[in-house]
Amino acid sequence: MPADTNPEGDIFGGWLLAQMDIAGATPAFALAHGRCATVAVDAMVFHQPVSVGDEVSIYARVVRAGRTSIRVHVEAWKRPRYAEHVIRVTEGVFTYVAIGPDGKPRPLPGQPAA
Protein backbone atom coordinates (compact mmCIF):
# COMPACT_ATOMS: atom_id res chain seq x y z
CA MET A 1 0.00 0.00 0.00
CA PRO A 2 1.20 3.57 -0.58
CA ALA A 3 1.52 4.20 3.18
CA ASP A 4 4.19 1.45 3.27
CA THR A 5 6.50 3.17 0.78
CA ASN A 6 9.58 5.34 0.93
CA PRO A 7 9.80 8.63 -1.02
CA GLU A 8 10.96 6.70 -4.12
CA GLY A 9 7.77 4.62 -4.15
CA ASP A 10 9.42 1.36 -3.05
CA ILE A 11 8.07 -0.69 -0.16
CA PHE A 12 9.96 -0.10 3.10
CA GLY A 13 12.48 -2.83 3.83
CA GLY A 14 11.17 -2.91 7.41
CA TRP A 15 7.66 -3.76 6.21
CA LEU A 16 9.02 -6.62 4.12
CA LEU A 17 11.22 -7.78 7.01
CA ALA A 18 8.14 -7.91 9.28
CA GLN A 19 6.25 -10.04 6.76
CA MET A 20 9.23 -12.37 6.49
CA ASP A 21 9.42 -12.65 10.28
CA ILE A 22 5.76 -13.70 10.37
CA ALA A 23 6.37 -16.28 7.62
CA GLY A 24 9.49 -17.64 9.30
CA ALA A 25 7.70 -17.95 12.63
CA THR A 26 5.11 -20.29 11.12
CA PRO A 27 7.38 -23.36 10.78
CA ALA A 28 9.22 -22.38 13.99
CA PHE A 29 5.97 -22.38 16.01
CA ALA A 30 4.99 -25.70 14.44
CA LEU A 31 8.33 -27.32 15.31
CA ALA A 32 8.34 -25.82 18.82
CA HIS A 33 4.69 -26.74 19.45
CA GLY A 34 4.14 -23.28 20.86
CA ARG A 35 5.43 -19.82 21.45
CA CYS A 36 8.74 -18.62 20.00
CA ALA A 37 10.60 -15.32 19.99
CA THR A 38 12.71 -13.92 17.16
CA VAL A 39 16.24 -13.47 18.49
CA ALA A 40 18.30 -12.79 15.35
CA VAL A 41 18.18 -12.07 11.65
CA ASP A 42 21.35 -13.06 9.79
CA ALA A 43 22.55 -12.65 6.24
CA MET A 44 19.67 -10.42 5.16
CA VAL A 45 20.16 -9.46 1.52
CA PHE A 46 17.89 -7.18 -0.50
CA HIS A 47 18.27 -8.12 -4.18
CA GLN A 48 15.47 -6.03 -5.73
CA PRO A 49 13.00 -3.37 -4.57
CA VAL A 50 9.30 -4.13 -4.20
CA SER A 51 6.88 -1.60 -5.69
CA VAL A 52 3.28 -0.81 -4.83
CA GLY A 53 1.13 -3.27 -6.76
CA ASP A 54 3.68 -6.09 -6.81
CA GLU A 55 2.39 -9.43 -5.57
CA VAL A 56 4.69 -10.71 -2.82
CA SER A 57 5.09 -14.38 -1.89
CA ILE A 58 7.20 -15.51 1.05
CA TYR A 59 8.62 -18.99 1.58
CA ALA A 60 10.21 -20.36 4.74
CA ARG A 61 12.00 -23.60 5.59
CA VAL A 62 13.71 -24.80 8.73
CA VAL A 63 17.44 -25.23 8.15
CA ARG A 64 18.51 -26.18 11.69
CA ALA A 65 17.02 -26.97 15.05
CA GLY A 66 19.06 -26.91 18.24
CA ARG A 67 18.04 -27.56 21.83
CA THR A 68 15.94 -24.38 22.17
CA SER A 69 16.52 -22.56 18.87
CA ILE A 70 15.30 -22.90 15.31
CA ARG A 71 16.96 -21.33 12.25
CA VAL A 72 14.66 -20.65 9.31
CA HIS A 73 15.71 -19.57 5.81
CA VAL A 74 13.15 -17.12 4.43
CA GLU A 75 12.85 -15.84 0.85
CA ALA A 76 10.54 -13.18 -0.56
CA TRP A 77 9.60 -13.17 -4.23
CA LYS A 78 7.64 -10.61 -6.22
CA ARG A 79 5.51 -10.81 -9.32
CA PRO A 80 5.31 -7.33 -10.82
CA ARG A 81 1.84 -6.15 -11.73
CA TYR A 82 0.79 -7.46 -15.15
CA ALA A 83 3.83 -9.76 -15.36
CA GLU A 84 3.96 -13.54 -15.52
CA HIS A 85 7.48 -14.00 -14.08
CA VAL A 86 8.63 -13.89 -10.46
CA ILE A 87 11.79 -12.33 -9.06
CA ARG A 88 13.50 -13.10 -5.73
CA VAL A 89 13.70 -9.80 -3.88
CA THR A 90 15.22 -10.69 -0.53
CA GLU A 91 16.31 -13.54 1.71
CA GLY A 92 17.64 -14.05 5.19
CA VAL A 93 18.04 -16.50 8.03
CA PHE A 94 15.86 -15.91 11.07
CA THR A 95 16.58 -17.49 14.46
CA TYR A 96 13.72 -18.20 16.84
CA VAL A 97 13.87 -19.52 20.40
CA ALA A 98 11.11 -21.62 21.96
CA ILE A 99 9.68 -19.76 24.94
CA GLY A 100 7.97 -21.29 27.97
CA PRO A 101 5.12 -19.82 30.04
CA ASP A 102 7.70 -18.01 32.18
CA GLY A 103 9.05 -16.19 29.10
CA LYS A 104 12.36 -18.05 29.24
CA PRO A 105 13.86 -20.40 26.64
CA ARG A 106 12.57 -23.97 26.80
CA PRO A 107 13.74 -27.14 25.07
CA LEU A 108 12.13 -28.06 21.78
CA PRO A 109 9.95 -31.18 21.88
CA GLY A 110 12.16 -34.26 22.01
CA GLN A 111 15.13 -32.31 23.39
CA PRO A 112 16.41 -32.89 26.94
CA ALA A 113 15.86 -30.23 29.59
CA ALA A 114 19.00 -28.47 30.76
Secondary structure by P-SEA (a helix, b strand, c coil): ccccccccccccaaaaaaaaaaaaaaaaaaaacbbbbbcccccccccccccccbbbbbbbbbccccccbbbbbbbbbbbccccccccccbbbbbbbbbbccccccccccccccc
